[in-house]
């Protein structure tokens, strides 16, 4: 048993600039809906801030297709 609490799982995704804008707009709409129904929206703002500051994908992009 560890003395320290386990860290939260970190998920990385690769998106283009256009895809990032779509994600941020969707998160903003979700935040606005949470505000409208008087629910907590702090976690959504955290995700928006992290995704806005994320590095852009440069160079060749590895694509995975399921066939």
TIMI-962569 format. One record per residue (C-alpha): residue number from 1; x, y, z; residue in one letter. Coordinates in Angstrom, 3 decimals. Layout:
BEGIN
<atom><gutor>NUM</gutor><px>X</px><py>Y</py><pz>Z</pz><drenpa>A</drenpa></atom>
...
//
This chain:
BEGIN
<atom><gutor>1</gutor><px>0.000</px><py>0.000</py><pz>0.000</pz><drenpa>X</drenpa></atom>
<atom><gutor>2</gutor><px>1.342</px><py>3.385</py><pz>-0.979</pz><drenpa>X</drenpa></atom>
<atom><gutor>3</gutor><px>1.654</px><py>6.359</py><pz>1.322</pz><drenpa>X</drenpa></atom>
<atom><gutor>4</gutor><px>0.569</px><py>8.690</py><pz>-1.430</pz><drenpa>X</drenpa></atom>
<atom><gutor>5</gutor><px>-2.766</px><py>8.817</py><pz>-3.196</pz><drenpa>X</drenpa></atom>
<atom><gutor>6</gutor><px>-2.687</px><py>7.547</py><pz>-6.798</pz><drenpa>X</drenpa></atom>
<atom><gutor>7</gutor><px>-2.565</px><py>10.208</py><pz>-9.473</pz><drenpa>X</drenpa></atom>
<atom><gutor>8</gutor><px>-5.477</px><py>10.736</py><pz>-11.806</pz><drenpa>X</drenpa></atom>
<atom><gutor>9</gutor><px>-5.216</px><py>9.037</py><pz>-15.153</pz><drenpa>X</drenpa></atom>
<atom><gutor>10</gutor><px>-3.995</px><py>11.396</py><pz>-17.888</pz><drenpa>X</drenpa></atom>
<atom><gutor>11</gutor><px>-5.380</px><py>11.065</py><pz>-21.392</pz><drenpa>X</drenpa></atom>
<atom><gutor>12</gutor><px>-3.631</px><py>12.542</py><pz>-24.426</pz><drenpa>X</drenpa></atom>
<atom><gutor>13</gutor><px>-5.364</px><py>13.025</py><pz>-27.763</pz><drenpa>X</drenpa></atom>
<atom><gutor>14</gutor><px>-3.972</px><py>14.309</py><pz>-31.056</pz><drenpa>X</drenpa></atom>
<atom><gutor>15</gutor><px>-6.216</px><py>16.798</py><pz>-32.822</pz><drenpa>X</drenpa></atom>
<atom><gutor>16</gutor><px>-5.798</px><py>19.366</py><pz>-35.541</pz><drenpa>X</drenpa></atom>
<atom><gutor>17</gutor><px>-6.432</px><py>23.067</py><pz>-34.994</pz><drenpa>X</drenpa></atom>
<atom><gutor>18</gutor><px>-9.880</px><py>22.789</py><pz>-36.582</pz><drenpa>X</drenpa></atom>
<atom><gutor>19</gutor><px>-10.818</px><py>19.831</py><pz>-34.383</pz><drenpa>X</drenpa></atom>
<atom><gutor>20</gutor><px>-9.640</px><py>21.717</py><pz>-31.298</pz><drenpa>X</drenpa></atom>
<atom><gutor>21</gutor><px>-11.913</px><py>24.657</py><pz>-32.147</pz><drenpa>X</drenpa></atom>
<atom><gutor>22</gutor><px>-14.847</px><py>22.258</py><pz>-32.487</pz><drenpa>X</drenpa></atom>
<atom><gutor>23</gutor><px>-14.080</px><py>20.693</py><pz>-29.102</pz><drenpa>X</drenpa></atom>
<atom><gutor>24</gutor><px>-13.737</px><py>24.078</py><pz>-27.385</pz><drenpa>X</drenpa></atom>
<atom><gutor>25</gutor><px>-17.008</px><py>25.335</py><pz>-28.894</pz><drenpa>X</drenpa></atom>
<atom><gutor>26</gutor><px>-18.813</px><py>22.186</py><pz>-27.737</pz><drenpa>X</drenpa></atom>
<atom><gutor>27</gutor><px>-17.382</px><py>22.601</py><pz>-24.231</pz><drenpa>X</drenpa></atom>
<atom><gutor>28</gutor><px>-18.501</px><py>26.247</py><pz>-24.164</pz><drenpa>X</drenpa></atom>
<atom><gutor>29</gutor><px>-22.045</px><py>25.219</py><pz>-25.098</pz><drenpa>X</drenpa></atom>
<atom><gutor>30</gutor><px>-21.985</px><py>22.568</py><pz>-22.361</pz><drenpa>X</drenpa></atom>
<atom><gutor>31</gutor><px>-20.726</px><py>25.158</py><pz>-19.836</pz><drenpa>X</drenpa></atom>
<atom><gutor>32</gutor><px>-23.475</px><py>27.592</py><pz>-20.837</pz><drenpa>X</drenpa></atom>
<atom><gutor>33</gutor><px>-26.084</px><py>24.853</py><pz>-20.396</pz><drenpa>X</drenpa></atom>
<atom><gutor>34</gutor><px>-24.698</px><py>24.020</py><pz>-16.940</pz><drenpa>X</drenpa></atom>
<atom><gutor>35</gutor><px>-24.863</px><py>27.698</py><pz>-15.979</pz><drenpa>X</drenpa></atom>
<atom><gutor>36</gutor><px>-28.440</px><py>27.945</py><pz>-17.253</pz><drenpa>X</drenpa></atom>
<atom><gutor>37</gutor><px>-29.615</px><py>25.067</py><pz>-15.016</pz><drenpa>X</drenpa></atom>
<atom><gutor>38</gutor><px>-27.537</px><py>26.277</py><pz>-12.026</pz><drenpa>X</drenpa></atom>
<atom><gutor>39</gutor><px>-25.102</px><py>23.339</py><pz>-11.927</pz><drenpa>X</drenpa></atom>
<atom><gutor>40</gutor><px>-21.384</px><py>23.254</py><pz>-11.225</pz><drenpa>X</drenpa></atom>
<atom><gutor>41</gutor><px>-19.290</px><py>24.121</py><pz>-14.285</pz><drenpa>X</drenpa></atom>
<atom><gutor>42</gutor><px>-15.788</px><py>24.654</py><pz>-12.839</pz><drenpa>X</drenpa></atom>
<atom><gutor>43</gutor><px>-14.454</px><py>21.398</py><pz>-14.272</pz><drenpa>X</drenpa></atom>
<atom><gutor>44</gutor><px>-15.572</px><py>22.393</py><pz>-17.765</pz><drenpa>X</drenpa></atom>
<atom><gutor>45</gutor><px>-13.699</px><py>25.689</py><pz>-17.565</pz><drenpa>X</drenpa></atom>
<atom><gutor>46</gutor><px>-10.578</px><py>23.771</py><pz>-16.502</pz><drenpa>X</drenpa></atom>
<atom><gutor>47</gutor><px>-10.838</px><py>21.514</py><pz>-19.550</pz><drenpa>X</drenpa></atom>
<atom><gutor>48</gutor><px>-11.405</px><py>24.505</py><pz>-21.841</pz><drenpa>X</drenpa></atom>
<atom><gutor>49</gutor><px>-8.315</px><py>26.246</py><pz>-20.473</pz><drenpa>X</drenpa></atom>
<atom><gutor>50</gutor><px>-6.153</px><py>23.131</py><pz>-20.860</pz><drenpa>X</drenpa></atom>
<atom><gutor>51</gutor><px>-7.318</px><py>22.474</py><pz>-24.389</pz><drenpa>X</drenpa></atom>
<atom><gutor>52</gutor><px>-6.789</px><py>26.102</py><pz>-25.410</pz><drenpa>X</drenpa></atom>
<atom><gutor>53</gutor><px>-3.182</px><py>26.018</py><pz>-24.168</pz><drenpa>X</drenpa></atom>
<atom><gutor>54</gutor><px>-2.324</px><py>22.613</py><pz>-25.686</pz><drenpa>X</drenpa></atom>
<atom><gutor>55</gutor><px>0.389</px><py>22.351</py><pz>-28.319</pz><drenpa>X</drenpa></atom>
<atom><gutor>56</gutor><px>-0.690</px><py>22.111</py><pz>-31.926</pz><drenpa>X</drenpa></atom>
<atom><gutor>57</gutor><px>0.052</px><py>19.028</py><pz>-33.960</pz><drenpa>X</drenpa></atom>
<atom><gutor>58</gutor><px>2.956</px><py>19.665</py><pz>-36.316</pz><drenpa>X</drenpa></atom>
<atom><gutor>59</gutor><px>4.594</px><py>17.517</py><pz>-38.947</pz><drenpa>X</drenpa></atom>
<atom><gutor>60</gutor><px>3.243</px><py>14.239</py><pz>-40.191</pz><drenpa>X</drenpa></atom>
<atom><gutor>61</gutor><px>0.172</px><py>12.913</py><pz>-38.527</pz><drenpa>X</drenpa></atom>
<atom><gutor>62</gutor><px>-0.163</px><py>9.254</py><pz>-37.720</pz><drenpa>X</drenpa></atom>
<atom><gutor>63</gutor><px>-3.646</px><py>8.147</py><pz>-38.552</pz><drenpa>X</drenpa></atom>
<atom><gutor>64</gutor><px>-5.259</px><py>4.986</py><pz>-37.366</pz><drenpa>X</drenpa></atom>
<atom><gutor>65</gutor><px>-8.150</px><py>3.613</py><pz>-39.325</pz><drenpa>X</drenpa></atom>
<atom><gutor>66</gutor><px>-10.334</px><py>0.715</py><pz>-38.434</pz><drenpa>X</drenpa></atom>
<atom><gutor>67</gutor><px>-11.449</px><py>-1.306</py><pz>-41.402</pz><drenpa>X</drenpa></atom>
//
